Amino acid sequence: MNPLVTYSLQDGVATLTLNNGKVNAVSPDLIADFNRALDQSVQDRAIVIVTGRPGILSGGYDLKVMVSGPQQAMDLVTAGSTLARRMLAHPFPVIVACPGHAVAKGAFLLLSADYRIGVEGAFNIGLNEVRIGMTMHHVGIALARDRLSTPVFQRSVINAEMFNPQGALAAGFLDRVVSAEQLLPAANEVAEQFKTLNMSAHKNTKLKVRKALLDTLDSAIAVDRLVPLQTAG
């Protein structure tokens, strides 16, 4: 079976491409492939670029899994939260090159990276959990509170407000917006800039800067494991 996250290494840059159907659903298998790709990137001592299919990074968790039962849903969200925590603490820089829509878990992938580039166009970026009847989990709240701009945080988490790429830039989901054809060249340009960093200093400083967030996420993951996901019924 073809991997749901393909891995390509060139000149010290590992490109991880999500490829799981029309909306690039984040499934247990995709998360497993993502973790294996991150393992390989550490072995290769590579800067990481995460990207998706044309027009979409990800539309969120695999709904077939989310509706298959409370335990399956909880296990998937826990695995996704643990992946976000791993990305935030990854020892090498992580860039997300978002080729379009990034919704729910797709948007959380943006919030878990060191640098985020989006593309111009009629794309939606944001956290739609409340819109689809899901009470936001503790990890999601903690991550959004830390990474989004203060005026936008409650609008995004409580009101499920969605943003176009320029709005996502102001909100804190993105750091830069480029044309679609410039997405991967721009991501590789940022990777080249990151190569000038001392990677040990980058890792140690990242862990210091994010210590409070990582500690909060550890606690939130534990709480979310104990509290059933609340969905509209």
LOVEXGU-562738 format. One record per residue (C-alpha): residue in three letters; x, y, z. Coordinates in Angstrom, 1 decimal, always signed. Layout:
% LOVEXGU-562738
ATOM  nukol      c1      c2      c3
ATOM    ALA       X       Y       Z
...
//
This chain:
% LOVEXGU-562738
ATOM  nukol      c1      c2      c3
ATOM    MET    +0.0    +0.0    +0.0
ATOM    ASN    +1.3    +3.4    -0.9
ATOM    PRO    +2.1    +5.6    +2.1
ATOM    LEU    -0.3    +8.4    +2.9
ATOM    VAL    +2.7   +10.7    +3.7
ATOM    THR    +5.4   +10.5    +1.1
ATOM    TYR    +9.0   +11.4    +2.0
ATOM    SER   +11.4   +13.1    -0.3
ATOM    LEU   +14.9   +14.2    +0.7
ATOM    GLN   +17.0   +16.7    -1.2
ATOM    ASP   +19.9   +18.8    -0.1
ATOM    GLY   +19.1   +18.4    +3.6
ATOM    VAL   +15.4   +19.3    +3.2
ATOM    ALA   +12.8   +16.5    +3.7
ATOM    THR    +9.4   +17.2    +2.0
ATOM    LEU    +6.5   +15.3    +3.6
ATOM    THR    +3.5   +15.3    +1.3
ATOM    LEU    +0.0   +14.4    +2.6
ATOM    ASN    -2.0   +12.3    +0.2
ATOM    ASN    -5.2   +10.8    +1.6
ATOM    GLY    -8.2   +11.3    -0.7
ATOM    LYS   -10.0   +14.4    -1.8
ATOM    VAL    -9.8   +16.3    +1.6
ATOM    ASN    -6.5   +14.8    +2.8
ATOM    ALA    -8.3   +13.3    +5.9
ATOM    VAL    -6.1   +12.9    +8.9
ATOM    SER    -6.6    +9.2    +9.7
ATOM    PRO    -4.8    +6.8   +12.1
ATOM    ASP    -2.8    +5.5    +9.1
ATOM    LEU    -1.8    +9.0    +7.9
ATOM    ILE    -0.7    +9.9   +11.5
ATOM    ALA    +1.4    +6.7   +11.6
ATOM    ASP    +3.0    +7.5    +8.2
ATOM    PHE    +3.6   +11.1    +9.4
ATOM    ASN    +5.4    +9.9   +12.5
ATOM    ARG    +7.5    +7.5   +10.4
ATOM    ALA    +8.5   +10.4    +8.1
ATOM    LEU    +9.4   +12.6   +11.0
ATOM    ASP   +11.5    +9.7   +12.4
ATOM    GLN   +13.3    +9.5    +9.1
ATOM    SER   +13.9   +13.3    +9.0
ATOM    VAL   +15.6   +13.1   +12.3
ATOM    GLN   +17.9   +10.4   +11.1
ATOM    ASP   +18.6   +12.5    +8.0
ATOM    ARG   +19.1   +15.6   +10.2
ATOM    ALA   +16.8   +17.4    +7.7
ATOM    ILE   +14.7   +20.5    +7.8
ATOM    VAL   +11.1   +19.5    +7.2
ATOM    ILE    +8.5   +20.9    +4.8
ATOM    VAL    +5.0   +19.6    +5.2
ATOM    THR    +2.6   +20.0    +2.3
ATOM    GLY    -0.6   +18.5    +0.8
ATOM    ARG    -2.5   +18.1    -2.4
ATOM    PRO    -3.2   +20.9    -4.9
ATOM    GLY    -5.8   +23.1    -3.2
ATOM    ILE    -5.8   +21.5    +0.2
ATOM    LEU    -3.5   +20.8    +3.1
ATOM    SER    -6.2   +18.9    +5.1
ATOM    GLY    -9.9   +19.1    +5.8
ATOM    GLY    -9.4   +17.6    +9.3
ATOM    TYR    -9.9   +14.3   +10.9
ATOM    ASP   -11.3   +11.3    +9.0
ATOM    LEU   -15.0   +11.5    +9.7
ATOM    LYS   -15.5    +7.8    +9.1
ATOM    VAL   -13.3    +7.2   +12.1
ATOM    MET   -14.8   +10.0   +14.2
ATOM    VAL   -18.3    +8.6   +13.9
ATOM    SER   -17.4    +4.9   +14.2
ATOM    GLY   -17.4    +5.1   +18.0
ATOM    PRO   -16.4    +7.2   +21.0
ATOM    GLN   -13.2    +5.2   +21.7
ATOM    GLN   -12.1    +5.4   +18.1
ATOM    ALA   -12.7    +9.1   +18.0
ATOM    MET   -10.8    +9.7   +21.2
ATOM    ASP    -7.9    +7.6   +20.1
ATOM    LEU    -7.7    +9.5   +16.8
ATOM    VAL    -7.8   +12.9   +18.5
ATOM    THR    -5.2   +11.8   +21.0
ATOM    ALA    -2.9   +10.6   +18.3
ATOM    GLY    -3.4   +13.9   +16.4
ATOM    SER    -2.7   +15.9   +19.6
ATOM    THR    +0.4   +13.9   +20.2
ATOM    LEU    +1.6   +14.6   +16.7
ATOM    ALA    +1.0   +18.4   +17.1
ATOM    ARG    +3.1   +18.3   +20.3
ATOM    ARG    +5.8   +16.4   +18.5
ATOM    MET    +5.9   +18.9   +15.7
ATOM    LEU    +6.2   +21.8   +18.2
ATOM    ALA    +9.2   +20.1   +19.8
ATOM    HIS   +10.8   +18.7   +16.7
ATOM    PRO   +14.6   +19.1   +16.8
ATOM    PHE   +14.8   +20.6   +13.3
ATOM    PRO   +12.8   +23.4   +11.8
ATOM    VAL    +9.3   +22.5   +10.5
ATOM    ILE    +7.8   +24.5    +7.6
ATOM    VAL    +4.2   +24.0    +6.5
ATOM    ALA    +3.5   +24.8    +2.8
ATOM    CYS    -0.3   +25.0    +2.7
ATOM    PRO    -1.5   +24.7    -0.8
ATOM    GLY    -5.1   +25.8    -0.1
ATOM    HIS    -7.7   +24.8    +2.5
ATOM    ALA    -6.7   +24.0    +6.0
ATOM    VAL    -9.6   +23.2    +8.2
ATOM    ALA    -9.9   +21.8   +11.8
ATOM    LYS    -6.9   +19.4   +12.2
ATOM    GLY    -5.5   +20.9    +9.0
ATOM    ALA    -5.4   +24.3   +10.7
ATOM    PHE    -3.9   +22.8   +13.8
ATOM    LEU    -1.0   +21.5   +11.6
ATOM    LEU    -0.3   +25.1   +10.7
ATOM    LEU    -0.4   +26.0   +14.4
ATOM    SER    +2.2   +23.3   +15.1
ATOM    ALA    +4.9   +24.5   +12.7
ATOM    ASP    +7.8   +26.9   +13.0
ATOM    TYR    +6.9   +28.7    +9.7
ATOM    ARG    +3.7   +28.6    +7.7
ATOM    ILE    +3.2   +29.7    +4.0
ATOM    GLY    -0.2   +29.8    +2.4
ATOM    VAL    -1.4   +30.5    -1.2
ATOM    GLU    -3.6   +33.2    -2.6
ATOM    GLY    -7.1   +32.1    -3.6
ATOM    ALA   -10.6   +31.4    -2.4
ATOM    PHE    -9.5   +29.1    +0.4
ATOM    ASN   -10.8   +28.5    +4.0
ATOM    ILE    -8.4   +28.3    +6.9
ATOM    GLY    -9.6   +27.9   +10.5
ATOM    LEU   -11.2   +25.8   +13.2
ATOM    ASN   -14.7   +24.7   +12.4
ATOM    GLU   -15.3   +22.3   +15.3
ATOM    VAL   -18.1   +24.3   +16.8
ATOM    ARG   -19.7   +24.7   +13.4
ATOM    ILE   -19.9   +20.9   +12.9
ATOM    GLY   -21.1   +20.2   +16.4
ATOM    MET   -17.9   +19.3   +18.3
ATOM    THR   -16.9   +20.9   +21.6
ATOM    MET   -13.3   +22.0   +21.2
ATOM    HIS   -10.9   +19.7   +23.0
ATOM    HIS    -8.4   +21.0   +25.6
ATOM    VAL    -5.4   +20.6   +23.4
ATOM    GLY    -7.0   +22.6   +20.6
ATOM    ILE    -7.9   +25.4   +23.0
ATOM    ALA    -4.3   +25.5   +24.4
ATOM    LEU    -2.7   +25.5   +21.0
ATOM    ALA    -5.0   +28.1   +19.6
ATOM    ARG    -4.5   +30.3   +22.6
ATOM    ASP    -0.8   +30.2   +22.3
ATOM    ARG    -0.4   +30.6   +18.5
ATOM    LEU    -3.3   +32.9   +17.4
ATOM    SER    -3.5   +36.6   +17.8
ATOM    THR    -5.4   +37.6   +21.0
ATOM    PRO    -8.3   +39.4   +19.2
ATOM    VAL    -8.9   +36.4   +17.0
ATOM    PHE    -8.5   +33.6   +19.5
ATOM    GLN   -12.1   +33.5   +20.8
ATOM    ARG   -13.6   +34.3   +17.4
ATOM    SER   -11.8   +31.3   +16.0
ATOM    VAL   -12.3   +28.8   +18.8
ATOM    ILE   -15.8   +29.8   +20.1
ATOM    ASN   -17.4   +31.2   +16.9
ATOM    ALA   -15.7   +28.9   +14.4
ATOM    GLU   -14.8   +31.9   +12.2
ATOM    MET   -13.1   +30.9    +9.0
ATOM    PHE   -10.5   +33.0    +7.2
ATOM    ASN    -9.2   +33.5    +3.7
ATOM    PRO    -5.4   +33.4    +3.3
ATOM    GLN    -4.9   +37.1    +4.0
ATOM    GLY    -7.2   +36.9    +7.1
ATOM    ALA    -5.3   +33.8    +8.2
ATOM    LEU    -2.1   +35.7    +7.9
ATOM    ALA    -3.4   +38.4   +10.3
ATOM    ALA    -4.9   +35.8   +12.6
ATOM    GLY    -1.7   +33.9   +13.2
ATOM    PHE    -2.4   +30.8   +11.1
ATOM    LEU    +0.1   +31.8    +8.4
ATOM    ASP    +3.4   +33.8    +8.3
ATOM    ARG    +3.3   +34.5    +4.5
ATOM    VAL    +1.0   +34.2    +1.5
ATOM    VAL    +2.3   +33.6    -2.0
ATOM    SER    +1.0   +32.6    -5.4
ATOM    ALA    +0.3   +28.9    -5.8
ATOM    GLU    +3.2   +28.4    -8.2
ATOM    GLN    +5.6   +30.0    -5.7
ATOM    LEU    +4.6   +27.9    -2.7
ATOM    LEU    +7.3   +25.2    -2.8
ATOM    PRO   +10.0   +27.6    -4.0
ATOM    ALA    +9.1   +29.9    -1.1
ATOM    ALA    +9.2   +27.0    +1.3
ATOM    ASN   +12.6   +25.9    +0.1
ATOM    GLU   +13.8   +29.5    +0.3
ATOM    VAL   +12.8   +29.5    +4.0
ATOM    ALA   +14.5   +26.1    +4.4
ATOM    GLU   +17.7   +27.6    +3.0
ATOM    GLN   +17.5   +30.4    +5.5
ATOM    PHE   +17.0   +27.9    +8.3
ATOM    LYS   +20.2   +26.1    +7.2
ATOM    THR   +22.1   +29.1    +8.5
ATOM    LEU   +20.9   +28.3   +12.1
ATOM    ASN   +22.9   +26.3   +14.6
ATOM    MET   +20.5   +23.4   +14.9
ATOM    SER   +21.5   +22.6   +18.5
ATOM    ALA   +20.8   +26.2   +19.5
ATOM    HIS   +17.5   +26.1   +17.5
ATOM    LYS   +16.3   +23.0   +19.2
ATOM    ASN   +17.3   +24.1   +22.7
ATOM    THR   +15.8   +27.6   +22.3
ATOM    LYS   +12.6   +26.2   +20.8
ATOM    LEU   +12.2   +23.9   +23.8
ATOM    LYS   +12.8   +26.8   +26.2
ATOM    VAL   +10.4   +29.2   +24.4
ATOM    ARG    +7.7   +26.5   +24.2
ATOM    LYS    +8.2   +24.9   +27.6
ATOM    ALA    +5.0   +26.3   +29.1
ATOM    LEU    +3.0   +25.4   +26.0
ATOM    LEU    +4.4   +21.8   +25.8
ATOM    ASP    +3.7   +21.3   +29.5
ATOM    THR    +0.2   +22.5   +29.0
ATOM    LEU    -0.3   +20.2   +26.1
ATOM    ASP    +1.0   +17.2   +28.1
ATOM    SER    -1.7   +18.0   +30.7
ATOM    ALA    -4.4   +18.6   +28.1
ATOM    ILE    -3.7   +15.4   +26.3
ATOM    ALA    -4.1   +13.5   +29.6
ATOM    VAL    -7.4   +15.3   +30.3
ATOM    ASP    -8.7   +14.8   +26.8
ATOM    ARG    -8.1   +11.0   +27.1
ATOM    LEU   -10.4   +11.0   +30.1
ATOM    VAL   -13.2   +13.2   +28.8
ATOM    PRO   -15.4   +11.8   +26.0
ATOM    LEU   -15.6   +14.0   +22.9
ATOM    GLN   -18.7   +16.0   +23.0
ATOM    THR   -20.6   +16.2   +19.8
ATOM    ALA   -24.1   +17.4   +18.9
ATOM    GLY   -26.6   +14.6   +19.2
//
